[in-house]
């Protein structure tokens, strides 16, 4: 049971890290917009640093598919815990007791 708790905590940390990445990237975008004096309503092209553009694309993908990715992470973590399991039970195959009679 402890392995499933650890797996759930690990999945929670991974999901929080995903949302943290999204929020950090959006914060960087807002900061860049403030520095360059953009207005939200304007629709004009601008040049972005390559690394920031890639992070924005990844953050957009993560935000769009956040629920399926979260379910996948939880399933993977719990699946690995199940696969790694077998710690509490005996791994020996149950064999009937056979005694030899003289």
N, C-alpha and C positions, 0 to 999 in steps of 0.2 A: 504494500500500500504506500510505503514511503517513496518508492520509485515513481509512482504516478504523481505524487505531490511535487516531487522535484521536477518532473517533466512539465507539470502545469505551471510551476513557477518559471521555468526556463522559457516556456512558450509566452508567458506574460511579459517577461523581459524583452523577448524578441519583438513582440507586438508593440510594446512601448518604444523600443528603439526605432521601429518603422515610423511611428507617428512623430517621434522626436526628430527624425531626419526630415520629415515633411514640414514640420513647424520651423525648423532651423533654416531650411531652404527658402520657405516663404518669407521669413524674416530678412534673409539676405537680399531677396528680391525687393522687398519694401524699402530696405535701407538704400539700395542702389537707385531706386526710383526717387527717393527723397533727395539724394545727393545730386542727381541730374535734373531735378525739378520737374519730373513728369507729373502730369495730372491724370487721375484715374480715367476720366472720360475721354481722353484723347486716344485716337487710333492712328498711331504712326509707328513706323519701323524704327528700330534702334539696334545698336550693336551691343552684344553681350559677350563677356568673356566666355571662351569655349567650355571651361570647367563648370561655370555657373549654368550655362545652357543645358549641359548634360544632366546636372543635378536637378534642374527644373523639370526636365523631361522624365527623369526617374521618379521624382516626387509626384508628378502628375499621374504617372502610371500607378504608383502605390496608392494614391488617394482614390483613383477611379476604381481599383480592384481591392480596396482595403478589406472588405468583408470576406471575399473568397480567399485572399491571402492569409487572413487571420485564422480562418477555419482550417486551411491547409497546414499552417504552422502548428496549431494545436493538435491536429491529427497526426502530423509527423512526429511531434515530440512524444505523444502518448503511444504511438505505434512503436517507436524506438524503445520506449520503456517496456512495452509488452514483449517485444522481440528480445530484449536483453534480460528479461525476467527469469523466472524459475529459481529465484533465490530462496524462497520460503519452502518450497516443496522438494521432495526427493526426486532425483533424476533417474533413479533406478527403476527398471521396469518391474511391475508387480509380478512376482512369480509364486506359484503355489508351493507350499511346503511339501517336499517329497522326502520321505524317509525310506531308507532301505531296510527291509526286513531280512533277518538272517535265515 
